[in-house]
Amino acid sequence: MFFFWLKTGVVGFCSILFLIMGIDNLFNAYSLTHPQTFIMYFFASNLIILISLTGLLFSVFRIYDFIKNKGIKTQ
């Protein structure tokens, strides 16, 4: 049960950090003057944001499932 919370917490924490980094990259992309560099930073930051949201949703759904089932059922 400890490893469940550890893995879920690490994935959630890393996802939040990457989400913050992706949003920061997105804001910084708008300060670029070269159009091709802007496009690269814009799409890269959106990809980082989407991947981090997927990890965050993974953690949320695992915690929801854990609470709904009242713990991990072992056989």
N, CA, C and O of each residue as an XYZ file, in Angstrom:
300
protein
N       0.820     -1.180      0.000
C       0.000      0.000      0.000
C       0.872      1.255      0.000
O       0.490      2.278     -0.568
N       2.034      1.179      0.631
C       2.965      2.303      0.648
C       3.437      2.640     -0.764
O       3.542      3.812     -1.128
N       3.722      1.601     -1.561
C       4.209      1.826     -2.921
C       3.123      2.421     -3.816
O       3.429      3.170     -4.744
N       1.868      2.096     -3.548
C       0.753      2.697     -4.288
C       0.759      4.204     -4.100
O       0.701      4.957     -5.072
N       0.831      4.648     -2.832
C       0.811      6.084     -2.560
C       2.086      6.762     -3.033
O       2.050      7.903     -3.494
N       3.214      6.067     -2.923
C       4.479      6.639     -3.367
C       4.470      6.866     -4.870
O       4.825      7.946     -5.341
N       4.064      5.845     -5.626
C       4.039      5.963     -7.081
C       3.026      7.014     -7.532
O       3.316      7.820     -8.416
N       1.861      7.002     -6.935
C       0.830      7.971     -7.305
C       1.260      9.388     -6.961
O       1.023     10.316     -7.734
N       1.887      9.556     -5.814
C       2.369     10.880     -5.415
C       3.500     11.390     -6.285
O       3.536     12.571     -6.630
N       4.424     10.510     -6.643
C       5.546     10.918     -7.495
C       5.052     11.303     -8.884
O       5.491     12.310     -9.440
N       4.150     10.516     -9.443
C       3.608     10.834    -10.767
C       2.837     12.150    -10.716
O       2.971     12.978    -11.617
N       2.041     12.348     -9.687
C       1.286     13.596     -9.552
C       2.189     14.803     -9.363
O       1.959     15.850     -9.967
N       3.216     14.665     -8.528
C       4.137     15.775     -8.270
C       4.921     16.142     -9.520
O       5.062     17.321     -9.845
N       5.434     15.131    -10.224
C       6.176     15.394    -11.461
C       5.270     16.002    -12.527
O       5.705     16.856    -13.301
N       4.035     15.572    -12.570
C       3.093     16.127    -13.541
C       2.813     17.595    -13.261
O       2.706     18.396    -14.189
N       2.694     17.950    -11.995
C       2.471     19.352    -11.648
C       3.689     20.199    -12.019
O       3.541     21.312    -12.524
N       4.890     19.676    -11.771
C       6.102     20.417    -12.143
C       6.192     20.614    -13.651
O       6.518     21.706    -14.117
N       5.904     19.558    -14.421
C       5.956     19.686    -15.874
C       4.838     20.579    -16.395
O       5.018     21.253    -17.409
N       3.698     20.601    -15.732
C       2.621     21.496    -16.132
C       3.046     22.951    -15.947
O       2.798     23.788    -16.815
N       3.677     23.250    -14.833
C       4.172     24.604    -14.581
C       5.245     24.974    -15.606
O       5.265     26.095    -16.114
N       6.138     24.022    -15.909
C       7.180     24.279    -16.890
C       6.580     24.510    -18.284
O       7.038     25.389    -19.014
N       5.576     23.739    -18.651
C       4.938     23.893    -19.953
C       4.222     25.224    -20.082
O       4.284     25.861    -21.134
N       3.540     25.656    -19.020
C       2.857     26.952    -19.054
C       3.876     28.085    -19.129
O       3.653     29.077    -19.823
N       4.992     27.940    -18.416
C       6.050     28.948    -18.477
C       6.633     29.026    -19.885
O       6.875     30.121    -20.394
N       6.859     27.878    -20.517
C       7.359     27.869    -21.896
C       6.352     28.499    -22.854
O       6.738     29.187    -23.798
N       5.079     28.266    -22.615
C       4.047     28.844    -23.467
C       4.048     30.367    -23.364
O       3.960     31.058    -24.379
N       4.147     30.886    -22.151
C       4.201     32.341    -21.990
C       5.471     32.920    -22.609
O       5.432     33.989    -23.220
N       6.593     32.221    -22.455
C       7.851     32.710    -23.021
C       7.872     32.621    -24.538
O       8.616     33.360    -25.181
N       7.088     31.750    -25.119
C       7.049     31.633    -26.579
C       6.506     32.900    -27.216
O       6.899     33.252    -28.328
N       5.613     33.585    -26.528
C       5.029     34.793    -27.097
C       5.996     35.974    -27.113
O       5.715     36.986    -27.754
N       7.118     35.865    -26.426
C       8.096     36.957    -26.451
C       9.131     36.768    -27.565
O       9.986     37.632    -27.758
N       9.068     35.666    -28.291
C      10.026     35.417    -29.367
C       9.662     36.229    -30.598
O       8.487     36.488    -30.861
N      10.680     36.629    -31.350
C      10.442     37.460    -32.528
C      10.496     36.661    -33.827
O       9.873     37.052    -34.814
N      11.213     35.571    -33.844
C      11.337     34.764    -35.059
C      10.136     33.819    -35.157
O       9.880     33.069    -34.214
N       9.395     33.833    -36.265
C       8.161     33.042    -36.357
C       8.368     31.525    -36.253
O       7.564     30.835    -35.626
N       9.422     31.013    -36.851
C       9.637     29.559    -36.800
C      10.019     29.107    -35.399
O       9.631     28.019    -34.972
N      10.769     29.920    -34.686
C      11.109     29.600    -33.302
C       9.857     29.640    -32.433
O       9.682     28.809    -31.542
N       8.985     30.617    -32.701
C       7.729     30.692    -31.956
C       6.903     29.424    -32.159
O       6.379     28.862    -31.197
N       6.787     28.975    -33.399
C       5.993     27.771    -33.692
C       6.558     26.571    -32.956
O       5.803     25.787    -32.381
N       7.877     26.416    -32.964
C       8.509     25.279    -32.285
C       8.247     25.326    -30.777
O       7.855     24.321    -30.184
N       8.460     26.479    -30.163
C       8.227     26.605    -28.718
C       6.756     26.432    -28.365
O       6.423     25.823    -27.348
N       5.877     26.971    -29.208
C       4.445     26.894    -28.951
C       3.967     25.445    -28.943
O       3.295     25.016    -28.005
N       4.313     24.693    -29.985
C       3.856     23.304    -30.054
C       4.555     22.415    -29.026
O       3.948     21.480    -28.503
N       5.822     22.697    -28.735
C       6.525     21.920    -27.712
C       5.906     22.152    -26.333
O       5.741     21.211    -25.556
N       5.566     23.399    -26.035
C       4.966     23.681    -24.731
C       3.579     23.063    -24.624
O       3.199     22.585    -23.555
N       2.819     23.064    -25.710
C       1.506     22.423    -25.676
C       1.617     20.917    -25.489
O       0.791     20.317    -24.802
N       2.630     20.300    -26.091
C       2.844     18.867    -25.897
C       3.213     18.565    -24.449
O       2.726     17.591    -23.874
N       4.067     19.390    -23.862
C       4.443     19.208    -22.454
C       3.209     19.342    -21.560
O       3.035     18.562    -20.624
N       2.366     20.313    -21.840
C       1.158     20.525    -21.045
C       0.223     19.331    -21.167
O      -0.319     18.875    -20.160
N       0.022     18.813    -22.374
C      -0.874     17.674    -22.566
C      -0.367     16.415    -21.874
O      -1.151     15.684    -21.269
N       0.922     16.155    -21.955
C       1.486     14.971    -21.302
C       1.385     15.096    -19.789
O       1.072     14.121    -19.106
N       1.646     16.284    -19.261
C       1.562     16.456    -17.811
C       0.120     16.361    -17.319
O      -0.118     15.859    -16.221
N      -0.834     16.827    -18.098
C      -2.233     16.681    -17.705
C      -2.658     15.216    -17.706
O      -3.476     14.803    -16.884
N      -2.107     14.437    -18.620
C      -2.390     13.005    -18.632
C      -1.870     12.332    -17.360
O      -2.570     11.514    -16.763
N      -0.657     12.671    -16.946
C      -0.122     12.131    -15.701
C      -0.899     12.576    -14.487
O      -1.080     11.808    -13.543
N      -1.362     13.815    -14.504
C      -2.154     14.326    -13.390
C      -3.510     13.624    -13.311
O      -3.975     13.291    -12.221
N      -4.139     13.402    -14.459
C      -5.410     12.672    -14.474
C      -5.229     11.221    -14.040
O      -6.103     10.650    -13.388
N      -4.093     10.624    -14.404
C      -3.786      9.272    -13.953
C      -3.784      9.204    -12.427
O      -4.374      8.298    -11.838
N      -3.120     10.164    -11.794
C      -3.059     10.184    -10.330
C      -4.434     10.418     -9.713
O      -4.798      9.772     -8.731
N      -5.182     11.329    -10.283
C      -6.508     11.633     -9.746
C      -7.424     10.422     -9.850
O      -8.114     10.089     -8.886
N      -7.443      9.762    -10.995
C      -8.310      8.598    -11.171
C      -7.882      7.422    -10.299
O      -8.732      6.670     -9.824
N      -6.580      7.251    -10.082
C      -6.130      6.167     -9.196
C      -6.555      6.432     -7.753
O      -6.989      5.516     -7.054
N      -6.432      7.668     -7.312
C      -6.851      8.004     -5.947
C      -8.361      7.863     -5.814
O      -8.847      7.357     -4.803
N      -9.107      8.307     -6.822
C     -10.571      8.172     -6.798
C     -10.979      6.700     -6.738
O     -11.868      6.328     -5.972
N     -10.328      5.869     -7.546
C     -10.637      4.440     -7.547
C     -10.276      3.804     -6.206
O     -10.999      2.938     -5.713
N      -9.171      4.229     -5.623
C      -8.747      3.714     -4.325
C      -9.770      4.061     -3.247
O     -10.144      3.208     -2.441
N     -10.223      5.321     -3.235
C     -11.205      5.741     -2.235
C     -12.547      5.059     -2.466
O     -13.219      4.657     -1.515
N     -12.934      4.929     -3.729
C     -14.212      4.301     -4.046
C     -14.252      2.845     -3.626
O     -15.274      2.378     -3.123
N     -13.155      2.115     -3.822
C     -13.087      0.700     -3.463
C     -12.602      0.461     -2.043
O     -12.496     -0.686     -1.608
N     -12.308      1.522     -1.322
C     -11.847      1.455      0.085
C     -10.576      0.638      0.248
O     -10.469     -0.175      1.166
N      -9.629      0.847     -0.627
C      -8.329      0.203     -0.494
C      -8.058     -0.776     -1.613
O      -8.920     -1.070     -2.440
N      -6.842     -1.268     -1.615
C      -6.426     -2.240     -2.617
C      -6.848     -3.616     -2.152
O      -6.541     -4.027     -1.033
N      -7.543     -4.316     -3.003
C      -7.994     -5.665     -2.652
C      -6.930     -6.667     -3.089
O      -6.578     -6.746     -4.266
N      -6.432     -7.422     -2.131
C      -5.442     -8.453     -2.448
C      -6.119     -9.809     -2.479
O      -7.101    -10.057     -1.779
N      -5.572    -10.666     -3.299
C      -6.166    -11.988     -3.412
C      -5.349    -13.022     -2.683
O      -5.707    -14.199     -2.675
